[in-house]
Amino acid sequence: MVIPEISTGIFCYSKINAVELVFNTILTEAEGLKHLQRLKFVLFRTEDLEFYKNRLAEI
């Protein structure tokens, strides 16, 4: 499964909101993903990685 970073570039969607949306979706759907082996986050900037690391630390 690949989760692209949504509209945080050209459309200026809030990075914090994007990260929350991504993780809320993953956590909601995780139980039904019985055959998932890998989850890949597709980020375009190194600075965005910090948002994901911080959110992962909260889980």
MMTF fields as JSON, N, C-alpha, C and O atoms, coordinates in Angstrom:
{
  "mmtfVersion": "1.0.0",
  "mmtfProducer": "UNKNOWN",
  "numBonds": 235,
  "numAtoms": 236,
  "numGroups": 59,
  "numChains": 1,
  "numModels": 1,
  "chainsPerModel": [1],
  "groupsPerChain": [59],
  "chainIdList": ["A"],
  "bondAtomList": [4, 2, 8, 6, 12, 10, 16, 14, 20, 18, 24, 22, 28, 26, 32, 30, 36, 34, 40, 38, 44, 42, 48, 46, 52, 50, 56, 54, 60, 58, 64, 62, 68, 66, 72, 70, 76, 74, 80, 78, 84, 82, 88, 86, 92, 90, 96, 94, 100, 98, 104, 102, 108, 106, 112, 110, 116, 114, 120, 118, 124, 122, 128, 126, 132, 130, 136, 134, 140, 138, 144, 142, 148, 146, 152, 150, 156, 154, 160, 158, 164, 162, 168, 166, 172, 170, 176, 174, 180, 178, 184, 182, 188, 186, 192, 190, 196, 194, 200, 198, 204, 202, 208, 206, 212, 210, 216, 214, 220, 218, 224, 222, 228, 226, 232, 230],
  "bondOrderList": [1, 1, 1, 1, 1, 1, 1, 1, 1, 1, 1, 1, 1, 1, 1, 1, 1, 1, 1, 1, 1, 1, 1, 1, 1, 1, 1, 1, 1, 1, 1, 1, 1, 1, 1, 1, 1, 1, 1, 1, 1, 1, 1, 1, 1, 1, 1, 1, 1, 1, 1, 1, 1, 1, 1, 1, 1, 1],
  "groupList": [{"groupName": "MET", "atomNameList": ["N", "CA", "C", "O"], "elementList": ["N", "C", "C", "O"], "formalChargeList": [0, 0, 0, 0], "bondAtomList": [1, 0, 2, 1, 3, 2], "bondOrderList": [1, 1, 2], "singleLetterCode": "M", "chemCompType": "L-PEPTIDE LINKING"}, {"groupName": "VAL", "atomNameList": ["N", "CA", "C", "O"], "elementList": ["N", "C", "C", "O"], "formalChargeList": [0, 0, 0, 0], "bondAtomList": [1, 0, 2, 1, 3, 2], "bondOrderList": [1, 1, 2], "singleLetterCode": "V", "chemCompType": "L-PEPTIDE LINKING"}, {"groupName": "ILE", "atomNameList": ["N", "CA", "C", "O"], "elementList": ["N", "C", "C", "O"], "formalChargeList": [0, 0, 0, 0], "bondAtomList": [1, 0, 2, 1, 3, 2], "bondOrderList": [1, 1, 2], "singleLetterCode": "I", "chemCompType": "L-PEPTIDE LINKING"}, {"groupName": "PRO", "atomNameList": ["N", "CA", "C", "O"], "elementList": ["N", "C", "C", "O"], "formalChargeList": [0, 0, 0, 0], "bondAtomList": [1, 0, 2, 1, 3, 2], "bondOrderList": [1, 1, 2], "singleLetterCode": "P", "chemCompType": "L-PEPTIDE LINKING"}, {"groupName": "GLU", "atomNameList": ["N", "CA", "C", "O"], "elementList": ["N", "C", "C", "O"], "formalChargeList": [0, 0, 0, 0], "bondAtomList": [1, 0, 2, 1, 3, 2], "bondOrderList": [1, 1, 2], "singleLetterCode": "E", "chemCompType": "L-PEPTIDE LINKING"}, {"groupName": "SER", "atomNameList": ["N", "CA", "C", "O"], "elementList": ["N", "C", "C", "O"], "formalChargeList": [0, 0, 0, 0], "bondAtomList": [1, 0, 2, 1, 3, 2], "bondOrderList": [1, 1, 2], "singleLetterCode": "S", "chemCompType": "L-PEPTIDE LINKING"}, {"groupName": "THR", "atomNameList": ["N", "CA", "C", "O"], "elementList": ["N", "C", "C", "O"], "formalChargeList": [0, 0, 0, 0], "bondAtomList": [1, 0, 2, 1, 3, 2], "bondOrderList": [1, 1, 2], "singleLetterCode": "T", "chemCompType": "L-PEPTIDE LINKING"}, {"groupName": "GLY", "atomNameList": ["N", "CA", "C", "O"], "elementList": ["N", "C", "C", "O"], "formalChargeList": [0, 0, 0, 0], "bondAtomList": [1, 0, 2, 1, 3, 2], "bondOrderList": [1, 1, 2], "singleLetterCode": "G", "chemCompType": "PEPTIDE LINKING"}, {"groupName": "PHE", "atomNameList": ["N", "CA", "C", "O"], "elementList": ["N", "C", "C", "O"], "formalChargeList": [0, 0, 0, 0], "bondAtomList": [1, 0, 2, 1, 3, 2], "bondOrderList": [1, 1, 2], "singleLetterCode": "F", "chemCompType": "L-PEPTIDE LINKING"}, {"groupName": "CYS", "atomNameList": ["N", "CA", "C", "O"], "elementList": ["N", "C", "C", "O"], "formalChargeList": [0, 0, 0, 0], "bondAtomList": [1, 0, 2, 1, 3, 2], "bondOrderList": [1, 1, 2], "singleLetterCode": "C", "chemCompType": "L-PEPTIDE LINKING"}, {"groupName": "TYR", "atomNameList": ["N", "CA", "C", "O"], "elementList": ["N", "C", "C", "O"], "formalChargeList": [0, 0, 0, 0], "bondAtomList": [1, 0, 2, 1, 3, 2], "bondOrderList": [1, 1, 2], "singleLetterCode": "Y", "chemCompType": "L-PEPTIDE LINKING"}, {"groupName": "LYS", "atomNameList": ["N", "CA", "C", "O"], "elementList": ["N", "C", "C", "O"], "formalChargeList": [0, 0, 0, 0], "bondAtomList": [1, 0, 2, 1, 3, 2], "bondOrderList": [1, 1, 2], "singleLetterCode": "K", "chemCompType": "L-PEPTIDE LINKING"}, {"groupName": "ASN", "atomNameList": ["N", "CA", "C", "O"], "elementList": ["N", "C", "C", "O"], "formalChargeList": [0, 0, 0, 0], "bondAtomList": [1, 0, 2, 1, 3, 2], "bondOrderList": [1, 1, 2], "singleLetterCode": "N", "chemCompType": "L-PEPTIDE LINKING"}, {"groupName": "ALA", "atomNameList": ["N", "CA", "C", "O"], "elementList": ["N", "C", "C", "O"], "formalChargeList": [0, 0, 0, 0], "bondAtomList": [1, 0, 2, 1, 3, 2], "bondOrderList": [1, 1, 2], "singleLetterCode": "A", "chemCompType": "L-PEPTIDE LINKING"}, {"groupName": "LEU", "atomNameList": ["N", "CA", "C", "O"], "elementList": ["N", "C", "C", "O"], "formalChargeList": [0, 0, 0, 0], "bondAtomList": [1, 0, 2, 1, 3, 2], "bondOrderList": [1, 1, 2], "singleLetterCode": "L", "chemCompType": "L-PEPTIDE LINKING"}, {"groupName": "HIS", "atomNameList": ["N", "CA", "C", "O"], "elementList": ["N", "C", "C", "O"], "formalChargeList": [0, 0, 0, 0], "bondAtomList": [1, 0, 2, 1, 3, 2], "bondOrderList": [1, 1, 2], "singleLetterCode": "H", "chemCompType": "L-PEPTIDE LINKING"}, {"groupName": "GLN", "atomNameList": ["N", "CA", "C", "O"], "elementList": ["N", "C", "C", "O"], "formalChargeList": [0, 0, 0, 0], "bondAtomList": [1, 0, 2, 1, 3, 2], "bondOrderList": [1, 1, 2], "singleLetterCode": "Q", "chemCompType": "L-PEPTIDE LINKING"}, {"groupName": "ARG", "atomNameList": ["N", "CA", "C", "O"], "elementList": ["N", "C", "C", "O"], "formalChargeList": [0, 0, 0, 0], "bondAtomList": [1, 0, 2, 1, 3, 2], "bondOrderList": [1, 1, 2], "singleLetterCode": "R", "chemCompType": "L-PEPTIDE LINKING"}, {"groupName": "ASP", "atomNameList": ["N", "CA", "C", "O"], "elementList": ["N", "C", "C", "O"], "formalChargeList": [0, 0, 0, 0], "bondAtomList": [1, 0, 2, 1, 3, 2], "bondOrderList": [1, 1, 2], "singleLetterCode": "D", "chemCompType": "L-PEPTIDE LINKING"}],
  "groupTypeList": [0, 1, 2, 3, 4, 2, 5, 6, 7, 2, 8, 9, 10, 5, 11, 2, 12, 13, 1, 4, 14, 1, 8, 12, 6, 2, 14, 6, 4, 13, 4, 7, 14, 11, 15, 14, 16, 17, 14, 11, 8, 1, 14, 8, 17, 6, 4, 18, 14, 4, 8, 10, 11, 12, 17, 14, 13, 4, 2],
  "groupIdList": [1, 2, 3, 4, 5, 6, 7, 8, 9, 10, 11, 12, 13, 14, 15, 16, 17, 18, 19, 20, 21, 22, 23, 24, 25, 26, 27, 28, 29, 30, 31, 32, 33, 34, 35, 36, 37, 38, 39, 40, 41, 42, 43, 44, 45, 46, 47, 48, 49, 50, 51, 52, 53, 54, 55, 56, 57, 58, 59],
  "secStructList": [7, 3, 3, 3, 7, 7, 1, 7, 1, 6, 6, 7, 7, 7, 2, 2, 2, 2, 2, 2, 2, 2, 2, 2, 2, 2, 2, 2, 2, 4, 4, 4, 7, 6, 6, 7, 7, 7, 7, 3, 3, 3, 7, 1, 7, 2, 2, 2, 2, 2, 2, 2, 2, 2, 2, 2, 2, 2, 7],
  "xCoordList": [0.853, 0.0, 0.896, 1.869, 0.577, 1.326, 0.389, -0.728, 0.858, 0.072, 0.792, 1.788, 0.319, 0.985, 0.622, -0.457, 1.528, 1.258, 0.274, 0.549, -0.865, -1.945, -1.948, -2.09, -1.795, -2.028, -1.309, -1.763, -0.206, 0.485, 1.474, 2.076, 1.642, 2.551, 1.809, 1.556, 1.466, 0.87, -0.46, -0.785, -1.236, -2.525, -2.443, -3.449, -1.253, -0.983, -1.875, -2.183, -2.288, -3.061, -2.165, -0.982, -2.696, -1.934, -1.246, -1.888, 0.062, 0.816, 0.343, 0.254, 0.047, -0.43, -1.762, -1.956, -2.671, -3.962, -3.786, -4.488, -2.857, -2.617, -2.114, -2.567, -1.181, -0.634, -1.727, -1.81, -2.552, -3.655, -4.624, -5.068, -4.952, -5.857, -5.276, -5.978, -4.007, -3.347, -3.369, -3.768, -2.947, -2.873, -4.249, -4.436, -5.202, -6.559, -7.123, -7.782, -6.866, -7.34, -6.66, -7.32, -5.349, -4.615, -5.114, -5.384, -5.237, -5.658, -7.089, -7.409, -7.936, -9.318, -9.41, -10.198, -8.605, -8.68, -7.76, -7.878, -6.864, -5.822, -6.389, -5.833, -7.456, -8.013, -8.481, -8.414, -8.946, -9.439, -8.36, -8.641, -7.135, -6.033, -5.25, -4.121, -5.832, -5.251, -4.024, -3.208, -3.876, -2.764, -1.734, -0.838, -1.844, -0.898, 0.467, 0.583, 1.487, 2.842, 3.709, 4.646, 3.406, 4.24, 3.384, 2.452, 3.716, 3.047, 4.131, 5.086, 3.99, 5.023, 4.435, 3.397, 5.109, 4.721, 5.543, 6.769, 4.873, 5.549, 5.587, 4.568, 6.763, 6.934, 7.818, 8.677, 7.608, 8.348, 9.449, 10.334, 9.403, 10.406, 10.896, 10.124, 12.175, 12.756, 12.104, 11.9, 11.779, 11.161, 9.81, 9.413, 9.116, 7.82, 7.964, 7.042, 9.117, 9.37, 9.208, 8.758, 9.562, 9.434, 7.985, 7.715, 7.055, 5.638, 5.219, 4.493, 5.682, 5.338, 6.023, 5.409, 7.282, 7.998, 7.324, 7.15, 6.951, 6.291, 4.954, 4.624, 4.197, 2.896, 3.073, 2.318, 4.061, 4.333, 4.737, 4.377, 5.471, 5.906, 4.709, 4.786, 3.615, 2.415, 1.576, 0.727, 1.812, 0.991, 1.509, 0.957],
  "yCoordList": [-1.168, 0.0, 1.228, 1.291, 2.186, 3.434, 4.566, 4.664, 5.418, 6.568, 7.841, 8.223, 8.504, 9.723, 10.912, 10.963, 11.84, 13.063, 13.881, 14.184, 14.235, 14.815, 16.341, 16.984, 16.902, 18.328, 19.3, 20.433, 18.89, 19.801, 20.701, 21.585, 20.488, 21.309, 22.455, 23.483, 22.277, 23.337, 23.843, 25.019, 22.973, 23.39, 23.866, 24.285, 23.803, 24.339, 23.749, 24.427, 22.499, 21.837, 21.696, 21.384, 21.916, 21.859, 20.507, 19.46, 20.538, 19.3, 18.57, 17.342, 19.307, 18.69, 17.987, 16.856, 18.641, 18.021, 16.813, 15.814, 16.889, 15.771, 14.56, 13.439, 14.782, 13.681, 13.07, 11.848, 13.89, 13.377, 12.557, 11.489, 13.044, 12.335, 10.974, 9.964, 10.957, 9.712, 8.711, 7.562, 9.132, 8.203, 7.788, 6.637, 8.693, 8.308, 7.262, 6.316, 7.428, 6.455, 5.112, 4.073, 5.125, 3.872, 3.153, 1.953, 3.881, 3.251, 2.733, 1.709, 3.422, 2.989, 1.727, 0.827, 1.668, 0.564, -0.607, -1.669, -0.44, -1.441, -2.826, -3.825, -2.905, -4.214, -5.006, -6.235, -4.327, -5.006, -5.346, -5.985, -4.928, -5.165, -6.404, -6.297, -7.544, -8.794, -9.26, -10.004, -8.846, -9.321, -8.238, -8.448, -7.119, -6.026, -6.415, -6.817, -6.296, -6.623, -5.388, -5.389, -4.353, -3.153, -1.914, -1.918, -0.883, 0.406, 1.42, 1.566, 2.117, 3.059, 4.459, 4.691, 5.384, 6.787, 7.481, 7.372, 8.188, 8.88, 10.368, 11.057, 10.844, 12.241, 12.937, 12.309, 14.221, 14.962, 15.835, 16.286, 16.072, 16.911, 16.233, 15.612, 16.364, 15.782, 16.376, 15.669, 17.652, 18.307, 17.679, 17.686, 17.144, 16.503, 15.23, 14.832, 14.6, 13.376, 13.599, 12.699, 14.771, 15.075, 15.012, 14.551, 15.468, 15.39, 13.929, 13.602, 13.07, 11.639, 10.965, 10.156, 11.289, 10.709, 11.1, 10.27, 12.358, 12.821, 12.117, 11.745, 11.935, 11.265, 9.785, 9.233, 9.153, 7.749, 7.579, 6.582, 8.527, 8.456, 8.511, 8.007, 9.118, 9.247, 7.963, 7.805, 7.065, 5.845, 4.809, 3.712],
  "zCoordList": [0.0, 0.0, 0.0, 0.752, -0.828, -0.894, -0.511, -1.018, 0.39, 0.839, 0.387, 1.002, -0.666, -1.111, -0.222, 0.369, -0.148, 0.591, -0.247, -1.408, 0.336, -0.458, -0.481, 0.559, -1.646, -1.91, -0.978, -0.814, -0.368, 0.544, -0.187, 0.423, -1.463, -2.255, -2.903, -2.273, -4.152, -4.955, -4.391, -4.556, -3.726, -3.19, -1.743, -1.171, -1.149, 0.201, 1.294, 2.275, 1.132, 2.19, 3.414, 3.278, 4.577, 5.824, 6.0, 5.915, 6.245, 6.445, 7.698, 7.707, 8.733, 9.975, 9.729, 10.174, 9.03, 8.713, 7.805, 7.965, 6.855, 5.945, 6.72, 6.488, 7.638, 8.436, 9.306, 9.423, 9.907, 10.732, 9.889, 10.313, 8.709, 7.815, 7.428, 7.451, 7.077, 6.69, 7.841, 7.652, 9.024, 10.143, 10.651, 11.046, 10.646, 11.042, 10.088, 10.519, 8.8, 7.815, 8.009, 7.994, 8.191, 8.399, 9.644, 9.605, 10.743, 11.989, 11.92, 12.525, 11.198, 11.033, 10.184, 10.477, 9.141, 8.189, 8.522, 7.911, 9.461, 9.739, 10.042, 9.586, 10.783, 11.146, 9.931, 9.93, 8.919, 7.733, 6.72, 5.706, 6.979, 6.042, 6.464, 6.942, 6.293, 6.783, 6.009, 6.552, 4.767, 3.947, 3.652, 2.834, 4.284, 4.077, 4.628, 5.786, 3.808, 4.237, 4.409, 5.206, 3.677, 3.723, 3.494, 2.69, 4.204, 4.051, 3.74, 4.502, 2.632, 2.198, 2.154, 1.536, 2.814, 2.775, 1.7, 1.681, 0.815, -0.274, 0.065, 0.014, 0.407, 0.796, -0.223, -0.843, -0.394, -1.402, -0.813, -1.539, 0.469, 1.121, 2.398, 3.128, 2.644, 3.853, 5.093, 6.08, 5.059, 6.22, 6.583, 7.748, 5.591, 5.849, 6.668, 7.38, 6.565, 7.316, 8.813, 9.523, 9.3, 10.732, 11.202, 12.311, 10.375, 10.717, 10.912, 11.85, 10.026, 10.104, 11.279, 11.975, 11.505, 12.658, 13.966, 14.858, 14.072, 15.294, 15.512, 16.639, 14.458, 14.574, 14.915, 15.716, 14.31, 14.618, 16.076, 16.703, 16.618, 18.011, 18.971, 20.091, 18.533, 19.372, 19.419, 20.296, 18.49, 18.406, 19.376, 19.46]
}
